[in-house]
Amino acid sequence: MSVMDTLGASCWQSSMRRRWKILAGLVVLAVLGAWLLSRAPSPALRDLDNTRRALRREGFKLDLREFDFALPPELSRRRRLTQAAPPQAPHPGGPLHAVCPG
């Protein structure tokens, strides 16, 4: 192996090493930039947040968890009664036969 081959190989290795360092630096900068951009709230999101706060101050409910979906006691009692009652079998003669026999 000659001196020229050795110098050429080391020059090639150092240029490849430099390229990898530059590429790694660019990747780190891209990831860092994307992270910073994702954390910065956009003006539209800030406006949305301000609007939600204003509506809540005025008494508006904005989320489903803020609503009370419980049934009033009377409806709850009726629901229990209808679910507990066995289903009625249809009259063998039809509905009119039960009203007007004969």
ZADOSE-127217 format. One record per residue: residue number from 1; residue in one letter; x, y, z of N, C-alpha, C in turn. Coordinates in nm, 4 decimals. Atoms other than C-alpha are relative to their C-alpha. Example, Ala and Ser with C-alpha at 12.3 -4.5 7.8 and 13.67 -1.06 7.14 Angstrom:
% residues 2
pos=1&code=a&nu=0.0890&nv=-0.1190&nw=0.0000&cau=1.2300&cav=-0.4500&caw=0.7800&cu=0.0900&cv=0.1200&cw=0.0000
pos=2&code=s&nu=-0.0820&nv=-0.1190&nw=-0.0060&cau=1.3670&cav=-0.1060&caw=0.7140&cu=-0.0770&cv=0.1090&cw=0.0730
***
This chain:
% residues 102
pos=1&code=m&nu=0.0853&nv=-0.1167&nw=0.0000&cau=0.0000&cav=0.0000&caw=0.0000&cu=0.0901&cv=0.1233&cw=0.0000
pos=2&code=s&nu=-0.0867&nv=-0.1171&nw=0.0109&cau=0.1498&cav=0.3316&caw=-0.0979&cu=-0.0481&cv=0.1107&cw=0.0916
pos=3&code=v&nu=0.0332&nv=-0.1152&nw=-0.0838&cau=0.1501&cav=0.6588&caw=0.0898&cu=-0.1209&cv=0.0721&cw=-0.0570
pos=4&code=m&nu=0.1132&nv=-0.0689&nw=0.0633&cau=-0.0953&cav=0.8046&caw=-0.1624&cu=-0.1312&cv=-0.0726&cw=0.0299
pos=5&code=d&nu=0.1207&nv=0.0755&nw=-0.0332&cau=-0.3420&cav=0.5242&caw=-0.0974&cu=-0.0419&cv=0.0252&cw=0.1447
pos=6&code=t&nu=0.0281&nv=-0.0242&nw=-0.1414&cau=-0.3153&cav=0.5796&caw=0.2779&cu=-0.0567&cv=0.1392&cw=0.0200
pos=7&code=l&nu=0.0517&nv=-0.1371&nw=-0.0121&cau=-0.3659&cav=0.9562&caw=0.2439&cu=-0.1394&cv=0.0114&cw=-0.0594
pos=8&code=g&nu=0.1329&nv=-0.0037&nw=0.0626&cau=-0.6596&cav=0.9056&caw=0.0091&cu=-0.1055&cv=-0.0630&cw=0.0879
pos=9&code=a&nu=0.0951&nv=0.0684&nw=-0.0874&cau=-0.8251&cav=0.6624&caw=0.2472&cu=-0.0307&cv=0.0826&cw=0.1235
pos=10&code=s&nu=0.0263&nv=-0.0785&nw=-0.1206&cau=-0.7802&cav=0.8843&caw=0.5512&cu=-0.0771&cv=0.1269&cw=-0.0344
pos=11&code=c&nu=0.0749&nv=-0.1197&nw=0.0435&cau=-0.9063&cav=1.1868&caw=0.3565&cu=-0.1469&cv=-0.0361&cw=-0.0216
pos=12&code=w&nu=0.1369&nv=0.0454&nw=0.0251&cau=-1.2109&cav=0.9889&caw=0.2473&cu=-0.0721&cv=-0.0265&cw=0.1318
pos=13&code=q&nu=0.0610&nv=0.0299&nw=-0.1291&cau=-1.2744&cav=0.8694&caw=0.6034&cu=-0.0350&cv=0.1280&cw=0.0757
pos=14&code=s&nu=0.0291&nv=-0.1248&nw=-0.0716&cau=-1.2502&cav=1.2210&caw=0.7467&cu=-0.1139&cv=0.0760&cw=-0.0661
pos=15&code=s&nu=0.1121&nv=-0.0696&nw=0.0649&cau=-1.4858&cav=1.3614&caw=0.4823&cu=-0.1315&cv=-0.0710&cw=0.0314
pos=16&code=m&nu=0.1212&nv=0.0735&nw=-0.0361&cau=-1.7373&cav=1.0826&caw=0.5575&cu=-0.0387&cv=0.0285&cw=0.1447
pos=17&code=r&nu=0.0261&nv=-0.0317&nw=-0.1394&cau=-1.7025&cav=1.1487&caw=0.9297&cu=-0.0623&cv=0.1397&cw=0.0116
pos=18&code=r&nu=0.0528&nv=-0.1363&nw=-0.0008&cau=-1.7646&cav=1.5185&caw=0.8666&cu=-0.1435&cv=0.0023&cw=-0.0522
pos=19&code=r&nu=0.1365&nv=0.0048&nw=0.0545&cau=-2.0729&cav=1.4394&caw=0.6558&cu=-0.0984&cv=-0.0558&cw=0.1030
pos=20&code=w&nu=0.0867&nv=0.0578&nw=-0.1016&cau=-2.2154&cav=1.2196&caw=0.9312&cu=-0.0236&cv=0.0965&cw=0.1146
pos=21&code=k&nu=0.0165&nv=-0.1002&nw=-0.1059&cau=-2.1554&cav=1.4922&caw=1.1894&cu=-0.0963&cv=0.1084&cw=-0.0434
pos=22&code=i&nu=0.0917&nv=-0.1030&nw=0.0518&cau=-2.3292&cav=1.7479&caw=0.9699&cu=-0.1425&cv=-0.0550&cw=-0.0059
pos=23&code=l&nu=0.1332&nv=0.0611&nw=0.0081&cau=-2.6196&cav=1.5093&caw=0.9059&cu=-0.0608&cv=-0.0165&cw=0.1393
pos=24&code=a&nu=0.0514&nv=0.0161&nw=-0.1365&cau=-2.6522&cav=1.4301&caw=1.2781&cu=-0.0394&cv=0.1350&cw=0.0587
pos=25&code=g&nu=0.0339&nv=-0.1336&nw=-0.0478&cau=-2.6483&cav=1.8022&caw=1.3594&cu=-0.1295&cv=0.0504&cw=-0.0603
pos=26&code=l&nu=0.1241&nv=-0.0432&nw=0.0655&cau=-2.9208&cav=1.8715&caw=1.1037&cu=-0.1212&cv=-0.0754&cw=0.0554
pos=27&code=v&nu=0.1106&nv=0.0783&nw=-0.0563&cau=-3.1353&cav=1.5899&caw=1.2417&cu=-0.0355&cv=0.0519&cw=0.1388
pos=28&code=v&nu=0.0253&nv=-0.0533&nw=-0.1342&cau=-3.0955&cav=1.7234&caw=1.5963&cu=-0.0710&cv=0.1344&cw=-0.0094
pos=29&code=l&nu=0.0656&nv=-0.1307&nw=0.0165&cau=-3.1876&cav=2.0744&caw=1.4806&cu=-0.1438&cv=-0.0154&cw=-0.0486
pos=30&code=a&nu=0.1365&nv=0.0213&nw=0.0498&cau=-3.4927&cav=1.9452&caw=1.2915&cu=-0.0918&cv=-0.0499&cw=0.1111
pos=31&code=v&nu=0.0816&nv=0.0523&nw=-0.1107&cau=-3.6174&cav=1.7490&caw=1.5916&cu=-0.0262&cv=0.1090&cw=0.1030
pos=32&code=l&nu=0.0160&nv=-0.1085&nw=-0.0964&cau=-3.5580&cav=2.0425&caw=1.8247&cu=-0.0980&cv=0.1058&cw=-0.0521
pos=33&code=g&nu=0.0922&nv=-0.0984&nw=0.0581&cau=-3.7371&cav=2.2816&caw=1.5872&cu=-0.1435&cv=-0.0499&cw=-0.0010
pos=34&code=a&nu=0.1353&nv=0.0564&nw=0.0002&cau=-4.0346&cav=2.0486&caw=1.5497&cu=-0.0577&cv=-0.0021&cw=0.1410
pos=35&code=w&nu=0.0474&nv=0.0023&nw=-0.1382&cau=-4.0576&cav=2.0110&caw=1.9267&cu=-0.0400&cv=0.1403&cw=0.0461
pos=36&code=l&nu=0.0327&nv=-0.1377&nw=-0.0396&cau=-4.0488&cav=2.3886&caw=1.9797&cu=-0.1264&cv=0.0496&cw=-0.0683
pos=37&code=l&nu=0.1204&nv=-0.0425&nw=0.0714&cau=-4.3125&cav=2.4480&caw=1.7125&cu=-0.1250&cv=-0.0688&cw=0.0532
pos=38&code=s&nu=0.1174&nv=0.0707&nw=-0.0510&cau=-4.5409&cav=2.1851&caw=1.8576&cu=-0.0418&cv=0.0510&cw=0.1377
pos=39&code=r&nu=0.0319&nv=-0.0492&nw=-0.1340&cau=-4.5232&cav=2.3412&caw=2.2040&cu=-0.0556&cv=0.1413&cw=-0.0008
pos=40&code=a&nu=0.0477&nv=-0.1380&nw=0.0059&cau=-4.6002&cav=2.6961&caw=2.0939&cu=-0.1475&cv=0.0005&cw=-0.0394
pos=41&code=p&nu=0.1419&nv=-0.0032&nw=0.0349&cau=-4.9769&cav=2.7565&caw=2.1030&cu=-0.0253&cv=0.0957&cw=-0.1162
pos=42&code=s&nu=0.0318&nv=-0.0850&nw=0.1143&cau=-5.1171&cav=2.8931&caw=1.7816&cu=-0.0999&cv=0.1069&cw=0.0445
pos=43&code=p&nu=0.0982&nv=-0.1047&nw=-0.0358&cau=-5.3264&cav=3.2129&caw=1.7876&cu=-0.1429&cv=-0.0545&cw=0.0023
pos=44&code=a&nu=0.1356&nv=0.0564&nw=0.0014&cau=-5.6358&cav=3.0083&caw=1.7004&cu=-0.0280&cv=-0.0771&cw=0.1284
pos=45&code=l&nu=0.0202&nv=0.0741&nw=-0.1249&cau=-5.5859&cav=2.7804&caw=2.0018&cu=-0.0110&cv=0.0934&cw=0.1198
pos=46&code=r&nu=0.0116&nv=-0.0984&nw=-0.1087&cau=-5.5318&cav=3.0798&caw=2.2280&cu=-0.1374&cv=0.0655&cw=-0.0010
pos=47&code=d&nu=0.1337&nv=-0.0591&nw=0.0101&cau=-5.8537&cav=3.2388&caw=2.0975&cu=-0.1068&cv=-0.0977&cw=0.0477
pos=48&code=l&nu=0.0957&nv=0.1018&nw=-0.0443&cau=-6.0398&cav=2.9123&caw=2.1536&cu=-0.0002&cv=-0.0114&cw=0.1520
pos=49&code=d&nu=-0.0102&nv=0.0093&nw=-0.1453&cau=-5.9134&cav=2.8902&caw=2.5103&cu=-0.0636&cv=0.1213&cw=0.0677
pos=50&code=n&nu=0.0611&nv=-0.1215&nw=-0.0562&cau=-6.0134&cav=3.2512&caw=2.5805&cu=-0.1519&cv=-0.0038&cw=-0.0120
pos=51&code=t&nu=0.1447&nv=0.0086&nw=0.0191&cau=-6.3608&cav=3.1898&caw=2.4360&cu=-0.0615&cv=-0.0989&cw=0.0983
pos=52&code=r&nu=0.0513&nv=0.0983&nw=-0.0961&cau=-6.4091&cav=2.8785&caw=2.6496&cu=-0.0047&cv=0.0574&cw=0.1410
pos=53&code=r&nu=-0.0007&nv=-0.0609&nw=-0.1336&cau=-6.3087&cav=3.0677&caw=2.9622&cu=-0.1135&cv=0.1003&cw=0.0157
pos=54&code=a&nu=0.1070&nv=-0.1005&nw=-0.0052&cau=-6.5498&cav=3.3517&caw=2.8804&cu=-0.1372&cv=-0.0672&cw=0.0101
pos=55&code=l&nu=0.1286&nv=0.0698&nw=-0.0047&cau=-6.8369&cav=3.1089&caw=2.8177&cu=-0.0223&cv=-0.0665&cw=0.1355
pos=56&code=r&nu=0.0140&nv=0.0627&nw=-0.1327&cau=-6.7705&cav=2.9232&caw=3.1430&cu=-0.0326&cv=0.1046&cw=0.1065
pos=57&code=r&nu=0.0312&nv=-0.1071&nw=-0.0962&cau=-6.7731&cav=3.2525&caw=3.3347&cu=-0.1460&cv=0.0399&cw=-0.0088
pos=58&code=e&nu=0.1409&nv=-0.0361&nw=0.0184&cau=-7.1176&cav=3.3206&caw=3.1864&cu=-0.0942&cv=-0.1153&cw=0.0347
pos=59&code=g&nu=0.0833&nv=0.1095&nw=-0.0455&cau=-7.2398&cav=2.9801&caw=3.3036&cu=-0.0269&cv=-0.1083&cw=-0.1029
pos=60&code=f&nu=0.0219&nv=0.1027&nw=0.1015&cau=-7.2287&cav=2.7760&caw=2.9841&cu=0.0749&cv=-0.1274&cw=0.0369
pos=61&code=k&nu=-0.0643&nv=0.1294&nw=-0.0201&cau=-7.1502&cav=2.4061&caw=3.0087&cu=0.0574&cv=-0.0433&cw=-0.1345
pos=62&code=l&nu=-0.0663&nv=0.0293&nw=0.1257&cau=-6.8993&cav=2.2982&caw=2.7487&cu=0.0417&cv=-0.1463&cw=-0.0155
pos=63&code=d&nu=-0.0421&nv=0.1395&nw=0.0063&cau=-6.8045&cav=1.9402&caw=2.8352&cu=-0.1127&cv=-0.0898&cw=0.0474
pos=64&code=l&nu=0.1049&nv=0.0931&nw=-0.0410&cau=-7.0255&cav=1.6340&caw=2.8728&cu=0.0059&cv=-0.0309&cw=0.1489
pos=65&code=r&nu=-0.0111&nv=0.0323&nw=-0.1431&cau=-6.8894&cav=1.5717&caw=3.2218&cu=-0.0620&cv=0.1086&cw=0.0882
pos=66&code=e&nu=0.0617&nv=-0.1081&nw=-0.0771&cau=-7.0438&cav=1.9036&caw=3.3311&cu=-0.1520&cv=-0.0168&cw=0.0097
pos=67&code=f&nu=0.1442&nv=0.0187&nw=-0.0001&cau=-7.3984&cav=1.7803&caw=3.2602&cu=-0.0384&cv=-0.1118&cw=0.0960
pos=68&code=d&nu=0.0526&nv=0.1019&nw=-0.0905&cau=-7.6118&cav=1.5769&caw=3.5020&cu=-0.1019&cv=-0.0818&cw=-0.0787
pos=69&code=f&nu=0.0874&nv=0.0847&nw=0.0795&cau=-7.7655&cav=1.2868&caw=3.3104&cu=-0.0835&cv=-0.0950&cw=0.0858
pos=70&code=a&nu=0.0780&nv=0.0873&nw=-0.0884&cau=-7.9280&cav=1.1237&caw=3.6148&cu=-0.1491&cv=0.0257&cw=-0.0214
pos=71&code=l&nu=0.1449&nv=-0.0125&nw=0.0142&cau=-8.3000&cav=1.0555&caw=3.5856&cu=-0.0601&cv=0.0539&cw=0.1289
pos=72&code=p&nu=0.0714&nv=-0.0421&nw=-0.1213&cau=-8.5377&cav=1.2331&caw=3.8251&cu=-0.0593&cv=-0.1231&cw=0.0693
pos=73&code=p&nu=0.0484&nv=0.1175&nw=-0.0750&cau=-8.6715&cav=1.0012&caw=4.0993&cu=-0.1256&cv=-0.0627&cw=-0.0601
pos=74&code=e&nu=0.1247&nv=0.0550&nw=0.0550&cau=-9.0177&cav=0.9644&caw=3.9372&cu=0.0277&cv=-0.0814&cw=-0.1266
pos=75&code=l&nu=-0.0310&nv=0.0736&nw=0.1224&cau=-8.8776&cav=0.8630&caw=3.5991&cu=0.0830&cv=-0.1248&cw=0.0300
pos=76&code=s&nu=-0.0797&nv=0.1155&nw=-0.0390&cau=-8.6303&cav=0.6319&caw=3.7653&cu=-0.0907&cv=-0.1112&cw=0.0544
pos=77&code=r&nu=0.0958&nv=0.0975&nw=-0.0537&cau=-8.9164&cav=0.4613&caw=3.9535&cu=-0.0795&cv=-0.0638&cw=-0.1128
pos=78&code=r&nu=0.0763&nv=0.0531&nw=0.1139&cau=-9.1199&cav=0.4243&caw=3.6319&cu=0.0852&cv=-0.0961&cw=-0.0825
pos=79&code=r&nu=-0.0904&nv=0.0848&nw=0.0784&cau=-8.8217&cav=0.2787&caw=3.4520&cu=0.0179&cv=-0.1357&cw=0.0688
pos=80&code=r&nu=-0.0138&nv=0.1261&nw=-0.0733&cau=-8.7705&cav=0.0196&caw=3.7249&cu=-0.1266&cv=-0.0849&cw=-0.0112
pos=81&code=l&nu=0.1263&nv=0.0734&nw=0.0081&cau=-9.1413&cav=-0.0732&caw=3.7134&cu=-0.0187&cv=-0.0629&cw=-0.1372
pos=82&code=t&nu=0.0200&nv=0.0539&nw=0.1353&cau=-9.1504&cav=-0.1158&caw=3.3358&cu=0.1006&cv=-0.1096&cw=-0.0306
pos=83&code=q&nu=-0.0987&nv=0.1050&nw=0.0248&cau=-8.8327&cav=-0.3213&caw=3.3350&cu=-0.0292&cv=-0.1248&cw=0.0827
pos=84&code=a&nu=0.0288&nv=0.1138&nw=-0.0872&cau=-8.9556&cav=-0.5425&caw=3.6191&cu=-0.1252&cv=-0.0748&cw=-0.0434
pos=85&code=a&nu=0.1262&nv=0.0627&nw=0.0393&cau=-9.3009&cav=-0.6127&caw=3.4678&cu=0.0250&cv=-0.0990&cw=-0.1132
pos=86&code=p&nu=-0.0163&nv=0.0955&nw=0.1106&cau=-9.3201&cav=-0.9274&caw=3.2520&cu=-0.0760&cv=0.0491&cw=-0.1228
pos=87&code=p&nu=0.0697&nv=-0.0471&nw=0.1203&cau=-9.4176&cav=-0.8633&caw=2.8923&cu=-0.1368&cv=-0.0662&cw=-0.0117
pos=88&code=q&nu=0.1369&nv=0.0487&nw=0.0181&cau=-9.7869&cav=-0.9027&caw=2.8140&cu=-0.0074&cv=-0.0800&cw=-0.1301
pos=89&code=a&nu=0.0198&nv=0.0802&nw=0.1209&cau=-9.8732&cav=-1.1810&caw=2.5713&cu=-0.1181&cv=0.0578&cw=-0.0776
pos=90&code=p&nu=0.1144&nv=-0.0522&nw=0.0776&cau=-10.0982&cav=-1.0704&caw=2.2852&cu=-0.1221&cv=-0.0900&cw=0.0168
pos=91&code=h&nu=0.1257&nv=0.0743&nw=-0.0130&cau=-10.4620&cav=-1.1741&caw=2.3072&cu=-0.0144&cv=-0.0925&cw=-0.1205
pos=92&code=p&nu=0.0055&nv=0.0945&nw=0.1121&cau=-10.5282&cav=-1.4848&caw=2.0949&cu=-0.0912&cv=0.0461&cw=-0.1136
pos=93&code=g&nu=0.0917&nv=-0.0439&nw=0.1049&cau=-10.8117&cav=-1.3173&caw=1.9048&cu=0.0409&cv=0.1320&cw=-0.0628
pos=94&code=g&nu=-0.0427&nv=-0.1296&nw=0.0510&cau=-10.6206&cav=-0.9980&caw=1.8353&cu=-0.0475&cv=0.1096&cw=0.0921
pos=95&code=p&nu=0.0350&nv=-0.1092&nw=-0.0910&cau=-10.6582&cav=-0.6567&caw=1.9961&cu=-0.1482&cv=0.0355&cw=-0.0023
pos=96&code=l&nu=0.1416&nv=-0.0355&nw=0.0071&cau=-11.0155&cav=-0.5999&caw=1.8723&cu=-0.0857&cv=-0.1055&cw=0.0703
pos=97&code=h&nu=0.0773&nv=0.1069&nw=-0.0661&cau=-11.1365&cav=-0.9332&caw=2.0082&cu=-0.0063&cv=0.0239&cw=0.1508
pos=98&code=a&nu=-0.0001&nv=-0.0268&nw=-0.1431&cau=-11.0376&cav=-0.8261&caw=2.3597&cu=-0.0975&cv=0.1103&cw=0.0331
pos=99&code=v&nu=0.0905&nv=-0.1130&nw=-0.0243&cau=-11.2445&cav=-0.5052&caw=2.3258&cu=-0.1431&cv=-0.0395&cw=-0.0329
pos=100&code=c&nu=0.1343&nv=0.0372&nw=0.0449&cau=-11.5447&cav=-0.6503&caw=2.1381&cu=-0.0091&cv=-0.1530&cw=-0.0115
pos=101&code=p&nu=0.0067&nv=0.1455&nw=0.0113&cau=-11.5800&cav=-1.0173&caw=2.2240&cu=-0.1249&cv=-0.0436&cw=-0.0736
pos=102&code=g&nu=0.1131&nv=0.0595&nw=0.0475&cau=-11.8041&cav=-1.2273&caw=2.0348&cu=-0.0538&cv=-0.0148&cw=-0.1238
***
